[in-house]
């Protein structure tokens, strides 16, 4: 079926929202939305560290018990399987199809490095007894690496999570690796590995922690607060087809989002365009529930979400 735009949608598609520019995020697939083109069961740009078994999962919003902040995906680190000493994690230190590292670039003495993101520890999945620290080490590790073909670790730091629970809420974390913390012993680093991990050093690990919407930026400003913009935020502003950010929410709602949605609607892409049940009004059980077809109801639903913007 050929689809044509109504006057309402044509007007909305031509609008452009003027918003402050976001800091440059040098991390590939920061919201874990894209699948690896060669290993589609894994998120692009991320590799599991150690044999995590069921402890490491790339989860979908439709999975039982999954917590997702924006988009449809996030990553999970459950209690490490096995005895004490088990180390598991997710790492950016892998190559893409062209032999280029996914690790973000790092410029020696090029400014402070800012790393931020959001974590969620569901109620009933606490990492340790309430009021105490986690039973195992749960942290973000930053590894500065020398320029290839060396690849050796220049220096490394671990920034642990200290909370055992967030009651199912998404909480922002911020890490600053200052220039003063980086030593002076050439050859100098040229990239940084981002490695969220859990280490069951003394046994007794428990609970789950989800991560989403990470950001890496060297220099100023720091990674800004990334609002959860709901269904309206569907792509990264400025990202063209084939770019890493295309189809990945970026915490803002602009003309790029409605253009992306309209393209999906016209092209009949159910994964993008099917948002509500045809004939369901606001408050009806089917409102906001996909029904396996793409009609004018879907695009009207999206336009309403887009007009609302970010909270």
Rosetta blueprint (number, residue, H / E / L):
1 X L
2 X L
3 X L
4 X L
5 X L
6 X L
7 X H
8 X H
9 X H
10 X H
11 X H
12 X H
13 X H
14 X L
15 X L
16 X L
17 X L
18 X L
19 X L
20 X L
21 X L
22 X L
23 X L
24 X L
25 X L
26 X L
27 X L
28 X L
29 X L
30 X L
31 X L
32 X L
33 X L
34 X L
35 X E
36 X L
37 X L
38 X L
39 X L
40 X L
41 X L
42 X L
43 X E
44 X L
45 X L
46 X L
47 X E
48 X E
49 X E
50 X L
51 X L
52 X L
53 X L
54 X L
55 X L
56 X E
57 X E
58 X E
59 X E
60 X E
61 X L
62 X L
63 X L
64 X L
65 X L
66 X L
67 X L
68 X L
69 X L
70 X L
71 X L
72 X L
73 X E
74 X E
75 X E
76 X E
77 X E
78 X E
79 X L
80 X L
81 X L
82 X L
83 X L
84 X L
85 X L
86 X E
87 X E
88 X E
89 X E
90 X E
91 X E
92 X L
93 X L
94 X L
95 X E
96 X L
97 X L
98 X L
99 X L
100 X L
101 X E
102 X L
103 X L
104 X E
105 X E
106 X L
107 X L
108 X L
109 X L
110 X L
111 X L
112 X L
113 X E
114 X E
115 X E
116 X E
117 X E
118 X E
119 X E
120 X E
121 X L
122 X L
123 X L
124 X L
125 X L
126 X L
127 X L
128 X L
129 X L
130 X L
131 X L
132 X L
133 X L
134 X L
135 X L
136 X L
137 X E
138 X E
139 X E
140 X E
141 X E
142 X E
143 X E
144 X E
145 X E
146 X E
147 X L
148 X L
149 X L
150 X L
151 X L
152 X L
153 X E
154 X E
155 X E
156 X E
157 X E
158 X E
159 X E
160 X E
161 X L
162 X L
163 X L
164 X L
165 X L
166 X L
167 X L
168 X L
169 X L
170 X E
171 X E
172 X E
173 X E
174 X E
175 X E
176 X E
177 X E
178 X L
179 X H
180 X H
181 X H
182 X L
183 X L
184 X L
185 X L
186 X L
187 X L
188 X L
189 X E
190 X E
191 X E
192 X E
193 X E
194 X E
195 X E
196 X E
197 X E
198 X E
199 X E
200 X E
201 X L
202 X L
203 X L
204 X L
205 X L
206 X L
207 X L
208 X E
209 X E
210 X E
211 X E
212 X E
213 X E
214 X E
215 X E
216 X E
217 X E
218 X E
219 X L
220 X L
221 X L
222 X L
223 X L
224 X L
225 X L
226 X L
227 X L
228 X L
229 X L
230 X H
231 X H
232 X H
233 X L
234 X L
235 X L
236 X L
237 X L
238 X L
239 X L
240 X L
241 X L
242 X L
243 X L
244 X L
245 X L
246 X L
247 X L
248 X L
249 X L
250 X L
251 X L
252 X L
253 X L
254 X L
255 X H
256 X H
257 X H
258 X H
259 X H
260 X H
261 X H
262 X H
263 X H
264 X H
265 X H
266 X H
267 X L
268 X L
269 X L
270 X H
271 X H
272 X H
273 X H
274 X L
275 X L
276 X L
277 X L
278 X L
279 X L
280 X L
281 X L
282 X L
283 X L
284 X L
285 X L
286 X L
287 X L
288 X L
289 X L
290 X L
291 X L
292 X L
293 X L
294 X L
295 X L
296 X H
297 X H
298 X H
299 X H
300 X H
301 X H
302 X H
303 X H
304 X H
305 X H
306 X H
307 X H
308 X H
309 X L
310 X L
311 X L
